[in-house]
């Protein structure tokens, strides 16, 4: 029994070491800054900074890849999360959305930020700058509501 456990642990260790050689692609998609949401909608600098801190690592083409994305399978999980987040909403490509889609995305932003579902808790654990105070959350929601209302 002890021998089987020992062999199992050795196999697991070799597998964990082996998967470290399968790294994620950390190259961000090429993007045109003219398509960024802030090219269409004005915001004060403090709000722009906070939205970028809280949202852009997953919901833009400007993700920053921390050191722990070099550790697999953590890197794979984060890469998958970022790819999925970009599919749902990409602030770097917001201008390319139809009015209907853009309005819907703003509506989702209002709901998710207002309910505290975004930014994700798992993100704020390692990115304390992304944590929102009640005032920051309210300002962000108000801004999203204002932009939502600007659509005809």
CORGI-V742881 format. One record per residue. N is the residue number from 1. RES is the residue in one letter. SS is DSSP state (H for helix, E for strand, L for the rest). BURIAL is 1 if it has 16 or more other ideal C-beta (glycine too) atoms within 10 Angstrom, else 0. Layout:
<<N,RES,SS,BURIAL> <N,RES,SS,BURIAL>>
This chain:
<<1,X,L,0> <2,X,H,0> <3,X,H,0> <4,X,H,0> <5,X,H,0> <6,X,H,0> <7,X,H,0> <8,X,H,0> <9,X,H,0> <10,X,H,0> <11,X,H,0> <12,X,H,0> <13,X,H,0> <14,X,H,0> <15,X,H,0> <16,X,H,0> <17,X,H,0> <18,X,H,0> <19,X,H,0> <20,X,H,0> <21,X,H,0> <22,X,L,0> <23,X,L,0> <24,X,L,1> <25,X,L,0> <26,X,L,0> <27,X,L,0> <28,X,L,0> <29,X,L,0> <30,X,L,0> <31,X,L,0> <32,X,L,0> <33,X,H,0> <34,X,H,0> <35,X,H,1> <36,X,L,1> <37,X,H,1> <38,X,H,0> <39,X,H,0> <40,X,H,0> <41,X,L,1> <42,X,L,0> <43,X,L,1> <44,X,L,0> <45,X,H,0> <46,X,H,0> <47,X,H,1> <48,X,H,0> <49,X,H,0> <50,X,H,1> <51,X,H,1> <52,X,H,1> <53,X,H,1> <54,X,H,1> <55,X,H,1> <56,X,L,1> <57,X,L,1> <58,X,L,1> <59,X,L,1> <60,X,L,1> <61,X,L,1> <62,X,L,0> <63,X,L,1> <64,X,L,0> <65,X,L,1> <66,X,L,0> <67,X,H,0> <68,X,H,0> <69,X,H,1> <70,X,H,0> <71,X,L,0> <72,X,L,1> <73,X,L,0> <74,X,H,0> <75,X,H,1> <76,X,H,0> <77,X,H,0> <78,X,H,1> <79,X,H,1> <80,X,H,0> <81,X,H,0> <82,X,H,1> <83,X,H,0> <84,X,H,0> <85,X,H,1> <86,X,H,1> <87,X,H,0> <88,X,H,0> <89,X,L,1> <90,X,L,1> <91,X,H,1> <92,X,H,1> <93,X,H,1> <94,X,H,1> <95,X,H,1> <96,X,H,0> <97,X,L,1> <98,X,L,0> <99,X,H,0> <100,X,H,0> <101,X,H,0> <102,X,H,1> <103,X,H,1> <104,X,H,0> <105,X,H,1> <106,X,H,1> <107,X,H,0> <108,X,H,0> <109,X,H,1> <110,X,H,1> <111,X,H,0> <112,X,H,1> <113,X,H,1> <114,X,H,1> <115,X,L,0> <116,X,L,0> <117,X,L,0> <118,X,L,1> <119,X,L,1> <120,X,L,0> <121,X,H,0> <122,X,H,0> <123,X,H,1> <124,X,H,0> <125,X,H,0> <126,X,H,0> <127,X,L,1> <128,X,H,0> <129,X,H,0> <130,X,H,1> <131,X,L,0> <132,X,L,1> <133,X,L,0> <134,X,H,0> <135,X,H,0> <136,X,H,1> <137,X,H,1> <138,X,H,0> <139,X,H,1> <140,X,H,1> <141,X,H,1> <142,X,H,0> <143,X,H,1> <144,X,H,1> <145,X,H,0> <146,X,H,0> <147,X,H,1> <148,X,H,1> <149,X,H,0> <150,X,H,0> <151,X,L,0> <152,X,L,0>>
